[in-house]
């Protein structure tokens, strides 16, 4: 199972060897200053938006890798039946969201990350909506 850590000024998602193989990438590392909001999603499937780009999807068992949609790229490491810590990042980061299933400490993990982050947006405890692409009129 993936672990969320803070090392110096970085937020690190450490993956086990088989998770690295399934995700098609190694450890995920972003600057802690890139974190803008941390929320907990009790339903694992709500953390998934868009389509899988790289990684593994085993329906009902595991979803790990990079997902993408018009709002940006996500890194997900989620499992059914476990809450998901959703870490939204500022636009300068390589991902717009990192979503990681945790065991029983989802709320504590979220509070801990909020305390460590400098520019946290606490205006709402919910994730932001996906921006809708503007329609163009082809008249």
C-alpha positions in Angstrom: 0.0 0.0 0.0 1.2 3.5 -0.8 2.5 5.8 2.0 2.3 9.6 2.2 5.4 11.1 3.7 7.0 14.5 4.1 10.8 14.7 3.5 12.3 18.1 4.0 10.3 20.4 1.7 8.8 17.6 -0.4 5.5 15.6 -0.3 6.4 12.0 -1.2 4.1 9.1 -2.1 6.2 6.0 -1.6 5.1 2.9 -3.5 5.9 -0.7 -2.9 7.9 -2.5 -5.6 4.8 -4.1 -7.1 2.9 -0.7 -7.0 5.8 0.9 -8.9 5.6 -1.9 -11.5 1.8 -1.5 -11.8 1.9 2.3 -12.0 4.7 2.4 -14.5 6.7 4.9 -12.4 8.6 5.2 -9.2 8.1 7.3 -6.1 5.9 10.4 -6.6 7.5 13.6 -5.3 6.2 17.2 -5.3 7.1 20.3 -3.4 5.1 20.7 -0.2 4.5 24.3 -1.2 2.5 23.0 -4.2 -0.2 21.6 -2.0 -3.3 23.9 -2.1 -6.0 21.7 -0.5 -6.3 18.4 1.4 -9.6 16.6 1.7 -10.7 13.1 2.5 -13.0 11.2 0.2 -14.8 8.3 2.0 -15.9 6.7 -1.3 -12.8 5.6 -3.2 -14.4 5.8 -6.7 -15.2 9.5 -6.3 -11.5 10.2 -6.3 -11.3 8.9 -9.9 -12.0 11.4 -12.7 -11.1 11.1 -16.3 -9.5 8.1 -17.9 -6.5 5.9 -17.1 -3.4 6.9 -19.1 -0.8 4.8 -17.5 -0.9 2.2 -14.8 -3.2 -0.6 -13.7 -6.9 -0.8 -13.2 -8.3 -4.0 -11.7 -12.1 -3.4 -11.3 -13.1 -3.8 -7.7 -9.6 -4.3 -6.5 -7.1 -1.6 -7.4 -6.5 1.5 -9.4 -2.9 2.9 -9.6 -1.2 5.2 -12.0 -1.7 8.4 -14.0 -5.2 9.5 -14.9 -6.0 12.4 -17.1 -8.8 14.7 -18.2 -9.1 18.3 -19.5 -8.6 19.6 -15.9 -5.1 18.1 -15.6 -3.3 14.9 -14.7 -3.9 12.9 -11.5 -1.8 10.3 -9.7 -4.0 7.8 -8.0 -3.2 4.8 -5.8 -6.7 3.8 -4.6 -8.4 0.6 -3.4 -12.1 -0.1 -2.7 -13.3 0.0 0.8 -10.7 2.5 2.1 -10.9 6.3 2.4 -8.8 8.4 0.0 -6.7 11.4 0.9 -7.1 13.8 -2.0 -4.2 16.3 -2.3 -5.0 19.1 -4.7 -2.0 20.9 -6.1 -1.4 24.4 -7.5 -1.2 24.6 -11.3 2.7 24.7 -11.3 2.9 21.1 -10.0 3.2 18.1 -12.3 -0.2 16.8 -11.2 -3.4 18.6 -10.3 -4.3 15.9 -7.8 -2.7 13.1 -5.9 -5.2 10.6 -4.5 -4.0 7.8 -2.1 -6.0 5.2 -0.2 -5.0 5.0 3.5 -6.0 2.6 6.1 -7.8 4.1 9.1 -5.9 7.4 9.5 -7.4 9.4 6.6 -8.6 12.3 8.7 -5.4 12.4 10.8 -3.3 12.3 7.6 -5.3 15.2 6.1 -5.0 17.3 9.2 -1.2 16.6 9.4 -0.7 17.7 5.8 -2.7 20.9 6.4 -0.5 21.8 9.3 2.6 21.3 7.3 1.5 23.2 4.2 2.1 26.9 3.9 -0.5 28.1 1.4 -3.4 25.9 2.1 -6.9 26.9 0.8 -9.3 26.2 3.6 -12.3 28.0 2.1 -14.1 24.7 1.7 -13.5 21.1 2.9 -14.6 19.7 -0.5 -12.7 19.2 -3.6 -13.0 21.8 -6.4 -15.2 21.0 -9.4 -13.5 20.1 -12.6 -13.4 23.1 -15.0 -15.7 22.6 -18.0 -14.1 23.3 -21.3 -15.7 26.3 -23.1 -17.9 25.6 -26.0 -17.0 27.2 -29.3 -19.7 28.4 -31.7 -18.9 27.2 -35.2 -21.6 29.3 -37.0 
